[in-house]
Amino acid sequence: MAAAPTIFISAWRNPSVRYLLYSDVFQVLKDSGARLVVFLRDEDLEHFAPRLEGGNVLCRPVLMPQALAQLKGTRLGRWLLLANTRLSGGDGRQRNLTAEARTYLHDYNFHGGRRAQAVDNAAIALGRLAGQSPALRRGLIALQDRLFPGRFYDPYFREFQPRLLVTSSVGYSIDPFFMRAARRHHCPVAAVVHSWDNPTAKGYRAARPDAVIAWNLRMAQELAVYQDIDPGIISVEGVAHWDYYFDGSLRLRPRPEFLASLGLDPGRRLLFYGSSAPKNFPHTFDALEWLAQAIREDRFAQPAQLLVRLHPAYFVSKGNGQVLESYQGRIEALERDYRGLVRFAHPRIESLSGGLDMPKEDMLGLAETLGHADVLLTEYSTLMIEAAILDRPVINVSLFQYRDTDRPARFFETYTHLQPVLESGACRNAYSFGELEALLNGYLRDPSLDRENRARLVDKMIPVNRGRAGQAVGRRLLHLAGLAEKV
């Protein structure tokens, strides 16, 4: 009996698991009857395999040690990686300012000697030169195809003979090795972009996908301009992991019940602080301290309380513990010194050897918190868009420095992927404590401020397949694998 047609899914990134495997994308593929082989971080396979395997689903290691040995194990590999991460395409009218910001950050933090500096400068110069030459960019891809063919993936292709390889990038980090092996075995590659910043913040691709699935028209344009992707192979299918905001599966408990479950006061307004990664915003706890003090001193238009959700990056493994442990003392002090006014609600995620498991239950819990918040305070995260979906006012807390540099935190606003949000007027940005107090009071007095702008942002970021994006992406992948009619 012949084996069922096979689809490879490379989901080794934490967001890839969430976007591809914890959404309707995976369910549509499973229901097709195709054999699905899911590739995960080697060290996380023991965690995920029991949760995913069964029926027509198999799990295999993504061969991370072999891939990293090629990516970073040689001087030439590291040099080309640096060039790629500083490189971006362009059409002469649009510039990817994120690439320039990353170069500044690299230069600021560089601590090597003159020789190392010269080598790095040469890679950065190559990236800048290639940014002006499509032919040179094509040449760089061809060179890496020859130097790093990813032959350690060949046994997988010989064993399973897949109809399609699904990746969660257009070709950065270790994905190019898998993509080159697929091309060698005449297997098409479909790149499903899982995050809004990927086309502009991860550097230039080092491989060639055969099809790309984007969130919206803005992302499709970024892929075409900055990654030199043929617009003819890009399809816009919506945002799969946000379907629950639109399909009726998100059910909010009554506000008093929700607040009581967290030990919070139903009589106070809820300020929800959703942080970014500590690497990007190292002074988050200083902002939290100021907010807690302002709440206790009744400096806001209405009595308030503060609920804090730290970014998943706080829960990544570090040594024998987690990054969070460095901040545990400040967490305990805030909850103790401002008892009844400040609470921390940690994400319901599991720390793994290679990363994190962020289940759908955690995403739904986050959405419920946003639904009950009176104002969202964040640091330029995707929560801006999610809050806009639920028509919640948003303030970016842009205080102190950008990372650990001499630039202000607002330097983050130069990043290309943030421009649609900033241009929409859907959120306000606080660059001082005085501005933060004034903006909070404005929204507490009138939460309808910027409502139309929030609605326009949602229309721009999620223009199609609301509540059905996972199904649409799944059907598109089946078509690319030759297992469904054109959609």
DOVEX-953181 format. One line per 3 residues: number of its first residue (from 1); their letters; for each residue x, y, z of C-alpha. Coordinates in nm, 2 decimals, padded with zeros to 4 digits, m for minus. Layout:
% DOVEX-953181
NUM> a> X Y Z ~ ...
% end
This chain:
% DOVEX-953181
1> maa> 00.00 00.00 00.00 ~ 00.15 00.34 m00.10 ~ 00.21 00.59 00.17
4> apt> 00.00 00.90 00.19 ~ 00.13 01.21 00.02 ~ 00.37 01.39 00.26
7> ifi> 00.41 01.75 00.37 ~ 00.71 01.87 00.57 ~ 00.65 02.14 00.83
10> saw> 00.95 02.31 00.97 ~ 00.82 02.46 01.30 ~ 01.13 02.48 01.51
13> rnp> 01.07 02.84 01.62 ~ 00.85 02.91 01.92 ~ 00.62 03.15 01.72
16> svr> 00.61 02.89 01.44 ~ 00.46 02.63 01.67 ~ 00.20 02.88 01.78
19> yll> 00.12 03.01 01.43 ~ 00.13 02.68 01.23 ~ 00.05 02.41 01.48
22> ysd> m00.18 02.58 01.74 ~ m00.40 02.73 01.47 ~ m00.65 02.59 01.21
25> vfq> m00.36 02.57 00.97 ~ m00.25 02.24 01.12 ~ m00.61 02.11 01.16
28> vlk> m00.68 02.16 00.79 ~ m00.36 01.98 00.69 ~ m00.44 01.70 00.93
31> dsg> m00.79 01.66 00.80 ~ m00.66 01.63 00.44 ~ m00.52 01.28 00.52
34> arl> m00.17 01.38 00.41 ~ 00.12 01.25 00.61 ~ 00.26 01.54 00.81
37> vvf> 00.62 01.54 00.93 ~ 00.68 01.82 01.18 ~ 01.04 01.93 01.24
40> lrd> 01.12 02.07 01.58 ~ 01.43 02.17 01.78 ~ 01.62 01.85 01.87
43> edl> 01.61 01.92 02.24 ~ 01.24 02.00 02.24 ~ 01.13 01.69 02.05
46> ehf> 01.06 01.50 02.37 ~ 00.82 01.77 02.49 ~ 00.62 01.82 02.16
49> apr> 00.61 01.47 02.01 ~ 00.36 01.32 02.26 ~ 00.14 01.63 02.21
52> leg> 00.15 01.62 01.83 ~ 00.22 01.27 01.71 ~ m00.06 01.02 01.62
55> gnv> m00.25 00.92 01.31 ~ m00.10 01.09 01.02 ~ 00.15 01.31 01.22
58> lcr> 00.51 01.23 01.28 ~ 00.78 01.45 01.45 ~ 01.15 01.46 01.37
61> pvl> 01.45 01.67 01.48 ~ 01.53 01.97 01.27 ~ 01.90 01.88 01.31
64> mpq> 01.99 02.20 01.48 ~ 02.35 02.11 01.57 ~ 02.44 02.03 01.21
67> ala> 02.26 02.34 01.09 ~ 02.42 02.57 01.34 ~ 02.76 02.42 01.26
70> qlk> 02.72 02.55 00.90 ~ 02.55 02.87 00.99 ~ 02.80 02.99 01.26
73> gtr> 03.07 02.72 01.28 ~ 03.30 02.87 01.02 ~ 03.44 03.22 00.98
76> lgr> 03.30 03.24 00.63 ~ 02.96 03.13 00.75 ~ 02.96 03.39 01.02
79> wll> 03.08 03.66 00.78 ~ 02.81 03.59 00.53 ~ 02.55 03.58 00.81
82> lan> 02.66 03.92 00.92 ~ 02.64 04.05 00.56 ~ 02.28 03.90 00.52
85> trl> 02.16 04.05 00.84 ~ 02.28 04.40 00.74 ~ 02.13 04.36 00.38
88> sgg> 01.80 04.47 00.25 ~ 01.65 04.50 m00.10 ~ 01.50 04.83 m00.22
91> dgr> 01.34 04.99 m00.52 ~ 01.52 05.33 m00.50 ~ 01.22 05.49 m00.33
94> qrn> 01.17 05.29 m00.01 ~ 01.45 05.22 00.24 ~ 01.44 04.95 00.51
97> lta> 01.55 05.16 00.81 ~ 01.55 04.86 01.03 ~ 01.87 04.73 00.86
100> ear> 02.04 05.07 00.93 ~ 01.93 05.05 01.30 ~ 02.07 04.70 01.33
103> tyl> 02.40 04.82 01.19 ~ 02.41 05.10 01.44 ~ 02.34 04.85 01.72
106> hdy> 02.62 04.62 01.60 ~ 02.87 04.90 01.58 ~ 02.77 05.03 01.93
109> nfh> 02.82 04.70 02.10 ~ 03.13 04.58 01.91 ~ 03.42 04.51 02.14
112> ggr> 03.67 04.32 01.91 ~ 04.01 04.43 01.80 ~ 04.11 04.61 01.48
115> raq> 04.13 04.30 01.27 ~ 03.79 04.18 01.38 ~ 03.65 04.53 01.32
118> avd> 03.79 04.53 00.97 ~ 03.64 04.19 00.89 ~ 03.30 04.30 01.03
121> naa> 03.32 04.63 00.84 ~ 03.38 04.44 00.52 ~ 03.07 04.23 00.57
124> ial> 02.86 04.53 00.65 ~ 03.00 04.71 00.34 ~ 02.91 04.41 00.13
127> grl> 02.56 04.42 00.27 ~ 02.53 04.79 00.18 ~ 02.67 04.74 m00.17
130> agq> 02.44 04.45 m00.23 ~ 02.15 04.66 m00.12 ~ 02.21 04.87 m00.43
133> spa> 02.25 04.58 m00.67 ~ 01.98 04.31 m00.73 ~ 02.24 04.12 m00.93
136> lrr> 02.48 04.11 m00.64 ~ 02.20 04.00 m00.41 ~ 02.12 03.71 m00.65
139> gli> 02.49 03.63 m00.66 ~ 02.51 03.61 m00.28 ~ 02.22 03.36 m00.27
142> alq> 02.38 03.15 m00.54 ~ 02.71 03.15 m00.36 ~ 02.55 03.03 m00.03
145> drl> 02.36 02.77 m00.23 ~ 02.70 02.62 m00.34 ~ 02.89 02.67 m00.01
148> fpg> 02.62 02.55 00.23 ~ 02.39 02.30 00.05 ~ 02.23 02.15 00.36
151> rfy> 02.30 01.79 00.25 ~ 02.24 01.66 00.60 ~ 01.87 01.70 00.52
154> dpy> 01.89 01.47 00.22 ~ 01.80 01.15 00.41 ~ 01.47 01.30 00.51
157> fre> 01.38 01.37 00.15 ~ 01.48 01.03 00.04 ~ 01.28 00.86 00.31
160> fqp> 00.96 01.06 00.28 ~ 00.96 01.21 m00.07 ~ 00.75 01.51 00.04
163> rll> 00.52 01.71 m00.19 ~ 00.59 02.04 m00.01 ~ 00.82 02.19 00.26
166> vts> 00.65 02.45 00.48 ~ 00.88 02.70 00.65 ~ 00.81 03.00 00.87
169> svg> 01.05 03.23 00.70 ~ 01.15 03.33 00.35 ~ 01.50 03.21 00.41
172> ysi> 01.69 03.32 00.72 ~ 01.87 03.15 01.01 ~ 01.88 02.77 00.95
175> dpf> 01.59 02.76 00.71 ~ 01.80 02.81 00.39 ~ 01.97 02.47 00.45
178> fmr> 01.64 02.29 00.45 ~ 01.51 02.50 00.15 ~ 01.82 02.42 m00.06
181> aar> 01.78 02.04 00.01 ~ 01.41 02.07 m00.09 ~ 01.51 02.24 m00.42
184> rhh> 01.77 01.97 m00.48 ~ 01.49 01.70 m00.44 ~ 01.24 01.89 m00.66
187> cpv> 01.02 01.97 m00.36 ~ 00.85 02.31 m00.36 ~ 00.89 02.54 m00.06
190> aav> 00.61 02.75 00.09 ~ 00.71 03.02 00.33 ~ 00.44 03.12 00.58
193> vhs> 00.54 03.45 00.74 ~ 00.44 03.42 01.11 ~ 00.53 03.76 01.24
196> wdn> 00.48 04.12 01.13 ~ 00.84 04.22 01.15 ~ 01.00 03.92 00.96
199> pta> 01.02 04.08 00.61 ~ 01.22 04.38 00.75 ~ 01.38 04.29 01.08
202> kgy> 01.56 03.96 01.01 ~ 01.79 04.05 00.73 ~ 01.79 03.94 00.37
205> raa> 01.69 03.59 00.27 ~ 01.96 03.33 00.18 ~ 01.73 03.10 m00.02
208> rpd> 01.45 03.10 m00.27 ~ 01.09 03.00 m00.17 ~ 00.85 02.90 m00.44
211> avi> 00.55 03.05 m00.27 ~ 00.50 03.30 00.02 ~ 00.19 03.36 00.24
214> awn> 00.16 03.70 00.39 ~ m00.07 03.87 00.64 ~ m00.18 04.17 00.44
217> lrm> m00.09 04.39 00.14 ~ 00.16 04.59 00.33 ~ 00.36 04.28 00.42
220> aqe> 00.33 04.16 00.06 ~ 00.48 04.49 m00.05 ~ 00.76 04.46 00.20
223> lav> 00.84 04.11 00.08 ~ 00.85 04.22 m00.28 ~ 01.07 04.53 m00.21
226> yqd> 01.30 04.43 00.07 ~ 01.33 04.06 00.00 ~ 01.30 04.06 m00.38
229> idp> 01.02 03.82 m00.38 ~ 00.82 03.80 m00.71 ~ 00.48 03.94 m00.63
232> gii> 00.33 03.67 m00.84 ~ 00.41 03.40 m00.58 ~ 00.28 03.60 m00.28
235> sve> m00.07 03.54 m00.15 ~ m00.24 03.74 00.12 ~ m00.44 03.51 00.36
238> gva> m00.48 03.70 00.69 ~ m00.34 03.63 01.04 ~ m00.40 03.27 01.14
241> hwd> m00.32 03.29 01.51 ~ m00.57 03.57 01.57 ~ m00.87 03.39 01.43
244> yyf> m01.02 03.36 01.78 ~ m01.07 03.74 01.79 ~ m01.33 03.71 01.51
247> dgs> m01.47 03.35 01.50 ~ m01.66 03.36 01.83 ~ m01.43 03.13 02.03
250> lrl> m01.30 03.42 02.25 ~ m01.54 03.44 02.54 ~ m01.49 03.70 02.81
253> rpr> m01.59 03.62 03.17 ~ m01.79 03.90 03.34 ~ m01.55 04.17 03.44
256> pef> m01.60 04.13 03.82 ~ m01.53 03.76 03.79 ~ m01.22 03.81 03.58
259> las> m01.08 04.08 03.82 ~ m01.16 03.87 04.13 ~ m00.97 03.57 03.98
262> lgl> m00.66 03.79 03.99 ~ m00.72 03.95 04.32 ~ m00.80 04.28 04.16
265> dpg> m01.07 04.54 04.25 ~ m01.37 04.57 04.02 ~ m01.41 04.93 04.14
268> rrl> m01.08 05.04 03.99 ~ m00.99 05.10 03.62 ~ m00.75 04.84 03.49
271> lfy> m00.42 04.95 03.34 ~ m00.26 04.65 03.16 ~ 00.11 04.67 03.10
274> gss> 00.23 04.42 02.83 ~ 00.61 04.45 02.82 ~ 00.85 04.38 02.54
277> apk> 01.17 04.17 02.57 ~ 01.40 04.29 02.85 ~ 01.69 04.31 02.59
280> nfp> 01.50 04.58 02.40 ~ 01.36 04.76 02.70 ~ 01.58 04.71 03.00
283> htf> 01.41 04.98 03.22 ~ 01.06 04.84 03.22 ~ 01.06 04.80 03.59
286> dal> 01.15 05.16 03.65 ~ 00.84 05.26 03.45 ~ 00.63 05.01 03.65
289> ewl> 00.76 05.16 03.98 ~ 00.66 05.51 03.86 ~ 00.31 05.39 03.76
292> aqa> 00.26 05.21 04.09 ~ 00.35 05.53 04.28 ~ 00.13 05.74 04.07
295> ire> m00.17 05.51 04.13 ~ m00.11 05.51 04.50 ~ m00.10 05.90 04.50
298> drf> m00.43 05.91 04.30 ~ m00.27 06.11 04.02 ~ m00.50 05.96 03.75
301> aqp> m00.85 06.07 03.65 ~ m01.00 05.76 03.80 ~ m00.89 05.52 04.07
304> aql> m00.67 05.26 03.89 ~ m00.48 04.94 03.94 ~ m00.19 04.79 03.74
307> lvr> m00.18 04.44 03.59 ~ 00.16 04.34 03.44 ~ 00.23 04.06 03.19
310> lhp> 00.60 04.02 03.11 ~ 00.71 03.93 02.76 ~ 00.78 03.55 02.70
313> ayf> 01.15 03.64 02.66 ~ 01.16 03.67 03.04 ~ 01.08 03.30 03.07
316> vsk> 01.35 03.17 02.84 ~ 01.60 02.93 03.00 ~ 01.92 03.09 03.13
319> gng> 02.18 02.87 03.29 ~ 02.00 02.65 03.54 ~ 01.70 02.89 03.56
322> qvl> 01.52 03.16 03.37 ~ 01.59 03.52 03.27 ~ 01.30 03.60 03.51
325> esy> 01.50 03.52 03.81 ~ 01.71 03.84 03.77 ~ 01.38 04.04 03.82
328> qgr> 01.21 03.83 04.08 ~ 01.31 04.06 04.36 ~ 01.16 04.36 04.20
331> iea> 00.84 04.17 04.12 ~ 00.80 04.07 04.48 ~ 00.88 04.42 04.60
334> ler> 00.62 04.58 04.37 ~ 00.35 04.34 04.48 ~ 00.44 04.38 04.84
337> dyr> 00.48 04.76 04.85 ~ 00.18 04.83 04.64 ~ m00.05 04.55 04.77
340> glv> m00.39 04.55 04.61 ~ m00.27 04.80 04.34 ~ m00.01 04.60 04.14
343> rfa> m00.04 04.24 04.02 ~ 00.18 04.03 03.79 ~ 00.01 03.77 03.57
346> hpr> 00.27 03.56 03.41 ~ 00.21 03.39 03.07 ~ 00.09 03.04 03.08
349> ies> 00.39 02.90 02.89 ~ 00.64 02.63 02.96 ~ 01.01 02.69 02.95
352> lsg> 01.20 02.43 02.74 ~ 01.56 02.35 02.68 ~ 01.54 02.51 02.33
355> gld> 01.28 02.78 02.39 ~ 00.92 02.80 02.50 ~ 00.59 02.63 02.45
358> mpk> 00.32 02.90 02.41 ~ m00.02 02.71 02.39 ~ m00.34 02.85 02.26
361> edm> m00.48 02.87 02.62 ~ m00.22 03.14 02.69 ~ m00.32 03.33 02.38
364> lgl> m00.68 03.32 02.48 ~ m00.59 03.43 02.84 ~ m00.40 03.73 02.70
367> aet> m00.69 03.82 02.48 ~ m00.93 03.81 02.77 ~ m00.70 04.04 02.97
370> lgh> m00.70 04.29 02.68 ~ m01.07 04.27 02.66 ~ m01.11 04.38 03.02
373> adv> m00.83 04.64 03.01 ~ m00.92 05.01 03.02 ~ m00.58 05.11 02.87
376> llt> m00.30 04.90 02.73 ~ 00.05 05.02 02.81 ~ 00.32 04.85 02.60
379> eys> 00.65 04.89 02.43 ~ 00.59 04.88 02.06 ~ 00.47 04.52 02.07
382> tlm> 00.21 04.34 01.85 ~ m00.02 04.39 02.15 ~ m00.09 04.73 01.98
385> iea> m00.27 04.56 01.70 ~ m00.46 04.31 01.93 ~ m00.58 04.59 02.15
388> ail> m00.70 04.78 01.84 ~ m00.90 04.47 01.75 ~ m01.08 04.50 02.08
391> drp> m01.10 04.88 02.06 ~ m00.88 04.94 02.36 ~ m00.67 05.26 02.40
394> vin> m00.29 05.20 02.36 ~ 00.00 05.39 02.49 ~ 00.36 05.31 02.41
397> vsl> 00.59 05.37 02.71 ~ 00.89 05.51 02.53 ~ 01.11 05.61 02.82
400> fqy> 01.48 05.58 02.90 ~ 01.72 05.44 02.64 ~ 01.70 05.21 02.33
403> rdt> 01.84 04.88 02.46 ~ 02.16 04.97 02.64 ~ 02.27 05.24 02.39
406> drp> 02.29 05.61 02.40 ~ 01.98 05.65 02.18 ~ 01.64 05.72 02.34
409> arf> 01.38 05.45 02.34 ~ 01.19 05.62 02.07 ~ 01.47 05.52 01.83
412> fet> 01.27 05.20 01.81 ~ 01.02 05.40 01.60 ~ 01.26 05.39 01.31
415> yth> 01.19 05.02 01.26 ~ 01.01 04.97 00.93 ~ 00.75 04.72 01.05
418> lqp> 00.62 04.98 01.30 ~ 00.54 05.24 01.04 ~ 00.18 05.13 00.96
421> vle> 00.09 05.15 01.33 ~ 00.26 05.48 01.40 ~ 00.11 05.64 01.08
424> sga> m00.24 05.52 01.17 ~ m00.27 05.73 01.49 ~ m00.42 05.42 01.66
427> crn> m00.18 05.46 01.96 ~ m00.01 05.74 02.15 ~ 00.35 05.75 02.25
430> ays> 00.48 05.88 02.59 ~ 00.84 06.01 02.59 ~ 00.83 06.14 02.95
433> fge> 00.65 06.06 03.27 ~ 00.46 06.38 03.24 ~ 00.34 06.28 02.89
436> lea> 00.25 05.93 03.02 ~ 00.04 06.08 03.30 ~ m00.14 06.31 03.06
439> lln> m00.21 06.04 02.80 ~ m00.34 05.80 03.07 ~ m00.58 06.07 03.20
442> gyl> m00.70 06.15 02.86 ~ m00.79 05.79 02.78 ~ m00.94 05.73 03.13
445> rdp> m01.17 06.03 03.08 ~ m01.26 05.93 02.72 ~ m01.17 05.58 02.60
448> sld> m01.33 05.66 02.26 ~ m01.03 05.88 02.17 ~ m00.86 05.74 01.85
451> ren> m01.14 05.48 01.80 ~ m01.16 05.54 01.43 ~ m00.79 05.52 01.39
454> rar> m00.79 05.19 01.57 ~ m01.05 05.05 01.34 ~ m00.85 05.17 01.03
457> lvd> m00.54 05.00 01.17 ~ m00.73 04.67 01.20 ~ m00.86 04.71 00.85
460> kmi> m00.51 04.76 00.72 ~ m00.34 04.48 00.92 ~ m00.61 04.22 00.89
463> pvn> m00.79 04.29 00.57 ~ m00.91 03.94 00.47 ~ m01.02 03.61 00.62
466> rgr> m01.10 03.73 00.97 ~ m01.18 03.43 01.17 ~ m01.09 03.20 00.88
469> agq> m00.73 03.28 00.81 ~ m00.60 02.95 00.95 ~ m00.83 02.76 00.71
472> avg> m00.73 02.98 00.42 ~ m00.36 02.92 00.48 ~ m00.42 02.55 00.52
475> rrl> m00.61 02.52 00.20 ~ m00.34 02.73 00.02 ~ m00.07 02.49 00.14
478> lhl> m00.27 02.19 00.02 ~ m00.31 02.34 m00.32 ~ 00.07 02.41 m00.34
481> agl> 00.12 02.04 m00.25 ~ m00.11 01.93 m00.53 ~ m00.37 01.80 m00.28
484> aek> m00.65 02.05 m00.34 ~ m00.80 02.26 m00.61 ~ m00.68 02.61 m00.66
487> v> m00.82 02.85 m00.39
% end
